Each structure stands twice: as C-alpha cells, then as structure tokens.
Amino acid sequence: VQLVESGGGLVQAGGSLRLSCTASGSTFWINTMDWYRQAPGKQRELVATFTRGGSSTNYADSVKGRFTITRGNAKNTIYLQMNSLKPEDTAVYYCHAEYRLSPSEYWGQGTQVTVSS
C-alpha cells in the first residue's frame, strides 16, 4: 500500500489549505485512514480521524472547529480542510492508514505545512 499526500505549502496566518491523501495498492484491507502531524522537536500527534464505522469524526483539541476531515467518493481518498490556520499549525502532516493485515499500518511521506505570522 502506498499513501501519497498533497496540498501542503506556505500560507499566512488566518489562511486555508486543503490536504489530500490517496491510497493505492491492496487498499481493500485498509480499515481506516486519518491525519497526523509532527512539528519540529515535538512528537507526532493525531490531528483528525474517523470513528469506528466511519459515522463520525474526532479531532485534536487544538484544531477543533478549524479542521475538517472528509472522505472522497472513493474509499481510498481522504482530505483535511484546514481553515483559520495559526503559526502553531506549522508541521509535517502525515496520512496514516490502519491495515487489517500485516503490517498493521502504513504512513505517507508527509507534506509540509508552514503558517507565517
């Protein structure tokens, strides 16, 4: 399975970006896909995910009300709409997939998001 992210870039505070992630390969065994981020000197953190069954979504407290995770028409694509961006949102954003077979998860290569003040 390969996960490919796109949509990162440089934006001013208050701006918006939309990240995309598309999975390819043996995607049938993907259980769920979500978004993480890692800022310099910090641990990787979960940003947005779907609940089991996909009927709802969960967000890190720091992004609630500003970020929205959605799926594309095809199950193997997800998006992260990021509004009202803040400098503290600056990080490498990773797409993550939970897999029902071994290995149990896959990661994308990451896309850089930089928010200037």
PyMOL commands that set and color helices and strands:
alter all, ss='L'
color gray80, all
select helices_A, chain A and resi 27-29+61-63+87-89
alter helices_A, ss='H'
color red, helices_A
select strands_A, chain A and resi 2-6+9-12+17-24+30-38+45-50+57-59+67-71+77-82+91-99+105-107+111-116
alter strands_A, ss='S'
color yellow, strands_A
deselect
rebuild
show_as cartoon
